[in-house]
Amino acid sequence: MNYQGILNEIEKEIDLKNFDGKVASYIPELAKVNGEKFGMHLYTLKNGHYSFGDSNEKFSIQSISKVLSLALAFDLVGNELWDRIDVEPSGDPFNSLAQLEYENGIPRNPLINSGALVISDILVTHLKNPKKDFLAFVRQITNNPTINYDDAVAKSEKKWGFRNAALINLMKSFGNIENKTKKVLDFYFYQCSLSMTCKELAETFMIFANRGATLETGERIITPSRTKRINAIMQTCGFYDEAGEFTFRVGLPGKSGVGGGIVAIHPNEYSVAVWGPKLNPKGNSAIGMTALELLTTKTGYSIF
């Protein structure tokens, strides 16, 4: 497969002017990002790297980090995790309070904000130094000691994180948060502030394409069974109330973030990351979704 040739075609066919979206503004630090940025990086199991555009510029991965915290929490507590979080698509916005109230403080899945906050609560309970230990876990996956948090983004989220504070306090009232809410929120905001390039993000998610093992070292980070389940959750829940649209158009397990990033995997084939900060009304990168749709169309196959 001539992946570089396919990526070159995608770059030529996509015109930034055709995408109206808006850069996320509810986190002021993210509003400073240039909305005209666009990059893509594909990393294959045969150790091939293919890219174009702004693929080596760091950006805040935001909710994409929820998959990584889920993987760590799943490893720490196993199936007990599902006593506190469901695995169903939300069908509602990622920060919905109404759904959480209606369902008695049990988040619909671990990839919406409420679910990720419960995951954060679990990690705060089980890790000695949550921020340090989570970062070490991510660096282990990537074999890259330079990956770090963006302190300015984390502080911006903390200052304006009223909606997340409402979600966690609502769950606390239902008994689904064990630790002090401020401590859990602090960890959550830093988790979401992880900064990576498209290349680093594709390398990070290679474990989900490679049955839970890193490609560089062969170290198994996640069991194949848990990897399968995490991939299933990405497929059905990775794009909030647009998960069905992404499955229909692209056909790969993936996860988006309001920083404009999207990462997707083709099991046993590749991991791919795109970055385009302009978001559609559902909070997903408009140009990123189109680029990934073109990828699976031009290669001629997805997981379906």
N, C-alpha and C positions, 0 to 999 in steps of 0.2 A: 504494500500500500504506500503510495507516494503522499505521505502526510504533509510534507512541506509544500508540495504543489497544491494540495487541497487548501491549506491555510492561506497560501498566496491568493488563491481564487476568492476565498472568503473576504480577505482584506480588500481586494479590488471591487467586490460586489457591494460591500456595505458602505453607505454614505451617511456619515454622522448627521448631516443636515436633515435626514429623513426621520430622525428620532427626536421627539419633542420633550421627553421626560424631564424631570427636575431632580437636581442633586438634593439629597436628604438635608433638611434644614432644622429639624427638631433637635439635632445635636449640633450646636453652633460650630464646633471644630470641623465637622464633616462638610458644612456649608462652604468652607474655604476651598474645597477641592475643585480643580478645573474640570468642568463637565465635558470637555471635548477629548478627554483622555480615552484611549481604547487600546487594549492589548490582549493577547491570547497566547497560551502556552500549552502544548500537548506533550505528555511524557508517556512513552510506551514501555511495556514489560520487557521489550528487547533493548531497553536502555537508550532509546532514541529520544532526543529533545528537538521539538519543532516549535517555532514561535514567530510572532510579528508584533509590531507596534510597541506600546508602552508596557511590555510584559516583564520588564526588569525594574519597574518603579513600584515602590512599596505603597500599600494602601491599607486601610483598616478593614479587617475581614469581618468584623461584627458578628452577625448571627451564624456565619459559617463555623465559628468556634464552638457552637453548641454541639456539633457532631463529635468534636474532640473531647469535650467534657463528658458527653454521654458515654463515649468509649471507655474513659477512665472510670467513671462511676459504675458502669456495668461490670468492669473488671473487679472493682472493690466489693460490691455487694451482691452481684449476680442477679438472679431473678427476683430477689426482694425489691428490686427497683420498681417493678411493675405493680407493687402494692400501693404506690403513691402517684403513679403516672400511667395514663392510658397510652394506647398506640394507634389511635384513630385519627384520620384527617380532621382538621378543625372546621373547615368551611367558613371560618370567620377570620377577621383580621388578627395578626399575630399578638396584639396586645389587648384582646377583648376581655373586659371585666364581666360582661353579661353572661358569657358562656361559663366562666369560672364560678360565678355565683350560682348559676342554675345547676351546675354539676358538683356542688358541695366542696369546692376547693381542690378537686382532683383535675389537674391539667389534662387536656385532651391528648396531648403527645409531648415528647421531650424537646421538640424543635420550635414550639411557640415560646413566647417569653415566660409565661407562667411555668411551663414544664422545665425550661432551662434554669429557672430560679430554684425549683425543687432539686434539680441536679446539683446546682451550686451549694445548696444547703447540705446535701449528702457529702460533697467534697469537703466542705468546711468541717463537717463532723469527723471525717476519716483521715484527713491530711494534717500533718503537723504544722506545715506552713503552706496553706493552700495556694497562694499566688506563686511562690517559688516552686512548689512541687508540680503544679500544673504546667508551668513553663518548662520545667525539666522533662516532663512527659512529652510535650510537643517537640522539644529539641531532640529527644530520643527517637521519635518517629522520623524526623527529617534528617537526623545525623548532621544537624546544623546548629552550632552553638550561638549563632548571631541573631537568631529570631528573638524578638522581644516585644514587650508591651509598648504602646504609645501613650506615654503619661499624660500628654495634653488632651488626647481624646478621652481617656478614662476620667479625667477631672471634669471635662465638659459634660460627659454623660452623667456623672455623679451630681453635678450642679443642676441639671435639667431633667433628672430621672424621676419625675413625679408619678408618671404612669406606672413604672416598674415598682415604685414604692407602694402604690395602691394595690397592685397585684399581690405583692408579697405579704402585705398586711392583711389582705382578704384571706389568703391561704393560711396565715398565722391564726386567724380567728376560727378557721376550721380544723386547726391542729395539724396542718400538713407542713409546717416549717418548725424545725427543732431549735435552731440557733437564733441569736439576736439578728433582727432584720438588717440592721446597719452593717453588720459584719458580712452577711451573705451578699447584700447589694454591692459592697465594696469589692468583693471578689468577682462578682458577676460583671461589673463595669470594666474591671481590668481584663477579664477573660475576653470580652467583646472587643477590647482595644488592640488585640494582637495585630501586628503589622507584618504583612508579607507581600512579596511580589507574586505575579501569576506563576512564575517558575517554582517558587518556594511552596506555593499553595498546591500546585500539581504534584510536587514531590511529597508533600505531607499526606495527601489523600491517596497516594499509591497503595498504602496498606489496605484500603477498602477495595481496590482492584486486584490485589495480590493475596487474597484470603487471609488478611491480617498480618502479613509479614512485610518487613521493609525490603525494598528491592536492592538497596545498596549493600546491606549487611546480611540479609536473610534472617534477621532476628524476628521471631514471632511476637508481636505486641498484643494481638487480639486473637482469640480462637476463631477458626473458620465458622463455627456455628454462630457466634456473636457477630462476626463480620456480616454474615448473611442477614441477620436480623436488623442490624444498623443500616445496611443497604436498603432493606425493605422499607424502613421508616423514612429514609431519604426519598425513596421513590414516591411514597404516598403523602408525605408531610413536609418535604423540604422546601416548599414554595408557598407555605401558608394557604390562603384561599385561591391560589393559582396553581396548585400542585397538579390538578387534572390537566390544565392547559399545557404545563411543561411536559408531562408524560405524553400527551397527545402530539405535541409538536416535536419534541426532542427524543423521548423514549429512553432516558438514562436516569439512574439514581443521582441525585445531586442536592446541592444546598446553596441558597442565595444569602446575601447580606446587604444591608442598606448602605454599606460603603461602596456598592456597585459591583461587587465581586460575585461570581457564580463558579462553583466547582462541580464537576460531574465525573462519574467513572463508568467505564465499560469493563465489567468483570473479566479478568484474564486478558485484557487488551491494553487499556490505557487509563490515565487520569488526565483531565483537561481543565484548565482554569481560564476564565475570561474576566476582564475588568472594564466596565463602562459606567461611570458614576451617575449618569442620568437614569432615574428610576421611573417605571410606569406607575399607574395609580395603585397597583397592588404592592408596590415596594420592591419590585425586582428590576434588575438591569434590563432595560428595553433592548439595547443593542446586544447585550450578552445572550439573551434568549434567542435572538435571531441568528447570531453567530453559531450557537450550538445546534440550532435546527438545521442550518446549512451543513454543519459538520456531519451529522448523521444522515442527511439526505445525500450528500456527495459521496460518503463512504459506502452508502447503500445498506447499512445495518445499524440497529440499536440492540437493546436486549430483547426486543419483541420480534 
